[in-house]
Each structure stands twice: as C-alpha cells, then as structure tokens.
Amino acid sequence: NFPKGIFASLYTTVKASEEEVVGWYKEFYKEAAFVHVLDEAPDMKQVVNTNKCLIHVEKHGDTVLITSVIDNLIKGASGQAVQNMNLMFGLDQKEGLRLKSSGF
C-alpha cells in the first residue's frame, strides 16, 4: 500500500550482458541530477517526497527487466516545473529540490 508514486517496469530482449546494459544506463544518466541507477531493486519509500527517479536493471536469459520508481506528485509535476524553472533562470537545477524521502 503506497500513498503515492509510480512503479514502472519494462522488459525487452538483448544479447548484451547484464553488466553491459547496466553500464549503458549508468553512462547515460551519469550527469543526471535526480536519476540514479541502482545495483538492487528500488523501493517506493526511497523516492516518496523527493524529485528522484530510481532505476534498476536485471537480466534473465536474453530478457532484460528495467524497473523504475518516482513520486509522481513531486517528480511528475511540481518538481519537474521547479527543475525546469531553475534551468531557465541559470540556477542549479537542484535548487529547492534537495528533498529527503520520508521512508529512509
């Protein structure tokens, strides 16, 4: 039972190893202020009341499973607006968004 948040999953087939796929995600998001690629499955409690998006990648045979969690009330709407405003005004994109989850 979660008060808010989105847990999303996606799967596809790929011939690359799990380490390669995880590496692709970590490389792509290395400069992202709020997106983090985790080595273990995320928990919704880690993102509630934050602007974070947590991603986890695992491989089963040729199938790769990508899971992500966000707090849709912050990351999904108001937090995104603040982040965009910060970028438009030349501020640090994290300004006003250094929020701490209530579960951890």
Residue, then its C-alpha position, 0 to 999 in steps of 0.5 A: n500500500f503506497p500513498k503515492g508514486i509510480f512503479a514502472s517496469l519494462y522488459t525487452t530482449v538483448k544479447a548484451s550482458e547484464e553488466e553491459v546494459v547496466g553500464w549503458y544506463k549508468e553512462f547515460y544518466k551519469e550527469a543526471a541530477f535526480v536519476h540514479v541507477l541502482d545495483e538492487a531493486p528500488d523501493m517506493k519509500q526511497v523516492v516518496n517526497t523527493n524529485k528522484c527517479l530510481i532505476h534498476v536493471e536485471k537480466h534473465g536469459d536474453t530478457v532484460l527487466i528495467t524497473s523504475v520508481i518516482d513520486n509522481l506528485i513531486k517528480g511528475a509535476s511540481g518538481q519537474a516545473v521547479q527543475n525546469m524553472n531553475l534551468m531557465f533562470g541559470l540556477d542549479q537545477k537542484e535548487g529547492l529540490r534537495l528533498k529527503s524521502s520520508g521512508f529512509 
